[in-house]
Structures are given as C-alpha cells and as structure tokens.
Amino acid sequence: MDAIDREILWLTQDGIGIEDRPFLHVARRLKISEEEVVGRLRRLERAGVVRRFGTRINPRKAGLAANAMVAWSVAPDRIADIGTAMAESPDVTHCYERRTIPGRWKYNLYTVLHCHDREDVLHKVGALSRATGAADYRILISTEEFKRRPSGRIEAAPGCRQ
Amino acid sequence: MHLDPRDRALLQQVQDAFPLDPRPYRVLGGMLGMPEREVMERLADLSRRGVIKHIAPILEPRSVGIRSSTLVAMRVPEERMHEVAAVINEYDSVSHNYRRDDDYNLWFTVAEASDEALFETLDEIRRRSMIPPGEILNLPVVQRFKLDVRFRFLPEEEDDGRDR
C-alpha cells in the first residue's frame, strides 16, 4: 500500500457519492485518472487490504431486527471443526475463538447471527447446535445498539491532508 | 421497512459485487436491467431510509495496523447503563457496543495496534466507568474463523449459484 492507495482509502472509507462519476473528485484531488482510482481499489481488494468494496447495510432497517451473539462452550479438540462448520453458515457473520476465564467464564467460541426476530434466533441457533453437536451455549440478544462501525479505518493519510 | 423486489436485487448486488468502474451505477444498471437513473434513485432512497449506511471500501483490520482485539462484557447497574455506554463510545478503538439481555448486560469490542495499547485502553475504561474488575469479562481473540457481514435479500431459491 503506497501513499496514493492510503489517500484513496482515506477519501472513500466514509462512502462514495451516488452520482454519475463518484470517483471523479478523488481522481482530481490526487491528480490521477478515475480509471487509476478504481484500478487501485481493485488491486487493494485482490491483495486483501480491502476485504470488499460494497455497501454497508443497517440490518435493523433491512428487516433483520434481532442481532444475537451466541457464546458456545465446546471441547478444545473440536473447536477447529465446529468453528469452521459454523463459519460456513450464511446466517453467521462473525465466528471467533476467544480465551476463557477459568472458574468464571467457560465459553470459547462466539458467533453473531442477524435474524428477523427472537423466534428466528432460536430456530437458527437450534439448527447450528444440531448440525455441530455443540449443546452448551448462551444466547445474548442485543436489545439496544450504542455503537456499530467498521473496526478498520485509515485514521490519517500522509500527504494532502492539512 | 418495505423493500420491493427491485430494491432487493439491487441491495444484493451492491453488497456482494459492487462494480469498481468509473461509472459504477451505469454498470449496475446493465447487470440488473435497470436504467442508471433508476439505480441511483433507488440507492439514494435506500440511503435516506437508513437501509444503506454507505458505499465504501471495507478494510481488513490487520491491514490498517490492528493487531490486538477483544470482546468485553460488563455487569452494569441499570441506572448507570447509558452513562457507562457513553464513556465507552468515546473511544475510537471501540467499534461495537450493545446492551444484551443477560446478566452481563453490556458488550463491546475494542481493537488496537498492540497488546499494550489494548491493555491501556481497557484499564482507562475500567477506571472511568468505575465498574469493578469482578463485574468485567475480557475475552481476547484466539483465532478468527469468519468475519463477513453480508445479508441475504433475495429468497433462497432465487439466490442459488451465488458464491458466498
């Protein structure tokens, strides 16, 4: 990632416009062509710096009102298999192994599911449990969102800022 | 929130495979058999209604220097919930913060460049929130199996063959 790549990401990370030529202002500011802007974004995507270029959706406004985190307690020698299997479900957006706190907290695998409602949550979690044999879990449904934003951001670009 | 079939088809496409082209809305129109004008009007409307937050590159956290991240759960007295949540939200390194219906009722994620920076941020949050250590769970990531926040907008039977 060079300085121009960083500038492009910094200038587009909060959203491109809905206009005929949404990359035009970035191109002008960096004195390169629009083709170069999109070409660099494509390259950053292929290189894995950009996971994908696309729309950030607000699930609550798109009919998916119930966000459930499920904490599972699974045998350490099965966590790789179960984690991989759960990750394959299209309903699961996040799947992580996390450290436990011996004597206080035994859950070592975490999934996030975005569902229509509580009933849908129970149905989908039940299906994951049956499919993987993970039977010891705790469902944590969100009842209020205080903050939700991407975790990766370019905080400052060298060069043309300030 | 009503989404008609054309909205759904458009949402699925802009979420899964936004065309990186100088005229992306024209290309999307070509893919979906919609005039460019309609693509832009529908996207503007979905954006006004809050369904779409924005169209942007979604960065891989590791590629922007994030090396250490954790999930924290707290038991917060009900009357202090909004105050504590507001303190936590102040930190740029906090990406998600939710009330959840459990004994541990506040859950947030923090990501920093190093273990040391993460430790310092958590320590400061602990002090400022005045939640005792025995009421806090710190659950650092051991390994990531999946991070892919995409949704299905089309009924499954019309959605086959899609690489996901």
Interface residues (C-beta under 8 A of the other chain):
Chain A: M1 L9 T12 Q13 D14 G15 I16 I18 E19 D20 R21 P22 F23 L24 E34 E35 V37 V38 L41 R42 L44 E45 G48 V49 V50 R51 R52 F53 G54 T55 R56 I57 N58 P59 K61 A62 G63 L64 N67 M69 G83 T84 M86 A87 P90 V92 T93 H94 C95 Y96 E97 R98 R99 I101 R104 W105 N108 Y110 H114 R138 L140 I141 S142 T143 E144 E145 F146 K147 R148 R149 P150 S151 G152 R153 I154 E155
Chain B: M1 L3 L11 V14 Q15 D16 A17 F18 L20 D21 P22 R23 P24 Y25 R26 E36 M40 L43 A44 S47 R49 G50 V51 I52 K53 H54 I55 A56 P57 I58 L59 E60 P61 R62 S63 V64 I66 S69 T70 L71 A85 A86 I88 N89 D92 V94 S95 H96 N97 Y98 R99 R100 D101 D102 Y104 W107 F108 T109 A111 L137 N138 L139 P140 V141 V142 Q143 R144 F145 K146 L147 D148 V149 R150 F151 R152 F153 R164
